[in-house]
Amino acid sequence: MTIAVMREQLLAYLTDADDKKIKGLYSLLEENITDRSLNTLTKEQLDFLNKERQLHLSGKSKSYTWEETKEFIRSKKAS
């Protein structure tokens, strides 16, 4: 399931959830919601990520699986 689908399903769920569930979810996420500065990127960082994402989506950049990434890191540590 993609993040976009998850986001849509969560938004749909939150729209109809009862008050008790909303309060519970809010209490779990409150620190992240109220301190958004921890999750804020600069414009330059966002621009870089958007550029890299577009390269990935267009197939112009190489992507690696998690397993390939771990193997690459392990091989660098061994050398």
C-alpha positions in Angstrom: 0.0 0.0 0.0 1.4 3.4 -0.9 1.7 6.3 1.5 -0.8 8.2 -0.6 -3.4 5.5 -0.2 -2.6 5.3 3.5 -3.0 9.0 3.9 -6.4 8.9 2.0 -7.7 6.1 4.2 -6.6 7.8 7.4 -8.3 11.1 6.4 -11.5 9.2 5.5 -11.3 7.3 8.9 -10.7 10.5 10.9 -13.6 12.2 9.2 -16.0 9.6 10.6 -14.3 8.5 13.8 -16.1 8.9 17.1 -14.8 11.5 19.6 -13.2 8.9 21.9 -11.0 7.5 19.0 -10.0 11.0 17.9 -8.9 11.9 21.4 -6.9 8.7 21.7 -5.2 9.2 18.4 -4.5 12.8 19.2 -2.9 11.9 22.5 -0.6 9.4 20.7 0.5 12.0 18.2 0.2 15.3 20.2 3.9 15.9 20.6 4.4 15.6 16.8 1.4 17.7 16.0 2.3 20.5 18.4 6.0 20.6 17.7 6.0 20.6 13.9 9.4 22.3 13.9 11.0 18.8 14.4 9.5 17.7 11.1 10.1 20.9 9.1 12.5 20.9 6.2 14.1 24.0 4.6 13.0 25.1 1.2 16.4 23.9 -0.2 15.9 20.5 1.4 12.4 20.2 0.0 13.6 21.2 -3.5 16.4 18.7 -3.4 14.0 15.9 -2.3 11.4 16.8 -4.9 14.1 16.8 -7.6 15.4 13.4 -6.5 11.8 12.1 -6.3 11.1 13.2 -9.9 14.3 11.5 -11.1 13.3 8.3 -9.3 9.7 8.4 -10.7 10.9 9.0 -14.2 13.4 6.1 -14.0 16.4 8.4 -14.5 18.0 7.4 -11.2 18.9 4.1 -9.8 16.9 2.8 -6.8 17.9 0.1 -4.4 16.0 -2.3 -2.2 16.5 -2.3 1.5 18.4 -5.6 1.2 20.7 -4.1 -1.5 21.4 -1.1 0.6 22.3 -3.2 3.7 24.6 -5.4 1.6 26.3 -2.3 0.2 26.9 -0.9 3.6 28.1 -4.2 5.0 30.6 -4.5 2.1 31.9 -1.0 2.8 32.4 -1.8 6.5 34.3 -5.0 5.6 36.8 -3.2 3.3 
